[in-house]
Amino acid sequence: MPLPYVVRLVALTSRLAPRSRGDAGQATTEYALVLLAAALVALLVVAWATSGGGAAKIGELFDNVIDSVIGRV
C-alpha cells in the first residue's frame, strides 16, 4: 500500500468518524447514578425495616444501644 493512499484513507476515516464530545456532563451523570443507587438502598432498608423481622431487630438494636449508654453513665 503506497503511503499517500494510507494518508488519504486516514483523513477520510477521521472525517467520517464521530467526534468525541469529551466528558462534559459525565460528572452530572455519575452524580445522578449515585443518587439513584442511594435511593434504592434506602428503599430496601425501609422495606426490610417495615417487614416482620426488621422492625423487631431495629428495636432490639436500639434497646441495646440505650442500655449500653445508660450503663456507662
C-alpha positions in Angstrom: 0.0 0.0 0.0 1.6 3.3 -1.0 1.9 5.9 1.7 -0.2 8.6 0.0 -3.1 6.1 -0.1 -2.8 5.4 3.6 -2.7 9.2 4.4 -5.9 9.7 2.3 -7.6 6.7 4.0 -6.8 8.1 7.5 -8.0 11.5 6.5 -11.3 10.1 5.2 -11.9 7.9 8.2 -11.2 10.8 10.6 -13.8 12.9 8.8 -16.4 10.1 8.9 -15.8 9.0 12.5 -18.0 10.6 15.1 -16.2 13.3 17.0 -15.6 12.8 20.7 -17.8 15.0 22.8 -15.4 14.9 25.6 -16.7 14.2 29.1 -19.0 17.2 29.5 -21.9 16.1 31.6 -20.1 12.9 32.8 -19.9 14.2 36.4 -23.7 15.0 36.3 -24.5 11.5 35.1 -22.3 9.9 37.7 -23.9 12.1 40.4 -27.4 11.1 39.2 -26.5 7.4 39.2 -25.0 7.6 42.7 -28.2 9.3 43.9 -30.3 6.6 42.3 -28.2 3.9 44.0 -28.5 5.6 47.4 -32.3 5.9 46.9 -32.5 2.2 46.1 -30.5 1.2 49.2 -32.7 3.5 51.3 -35.9 1.9 49.9 -34.5 -1.6 50.5 -33.7 -0.7 54.1 -37.1 0.8 54.7 -38.8 -2.2 53.1 -36.8 -4.5 55.4 -37.4 -2.4 58.5 -41.1 -2.3 58.0 -41.4 -6.0 57.3 -42.0 -8.5 60.0 -38.4 -9.3 61.2 -36.7 -6.0 60.5 -38.7 -3.8 62.9 -38.0 -6.2 65.8 -34.3 -6.3 65.1 -34.1 -2.5 64.9 -36.0 -2.2 68.2 -33.6 -4.7 69.8 -30.6 -2.8 68.5 -31.9 0.5 69.8 -32.6 -1.0 73.2 -29.1 -2.5 73.3 -27.5 0.9 72.4 -29.6 2.8 75.0 -28.8 0.2 77.7 -25.1 0.4 76.8 -25.1 4.2 77.0 -27.0 4.2 80.3 -24.6 1.6 81.7 -21.6 3.8 81.0 -23.0 6.9 82.7 
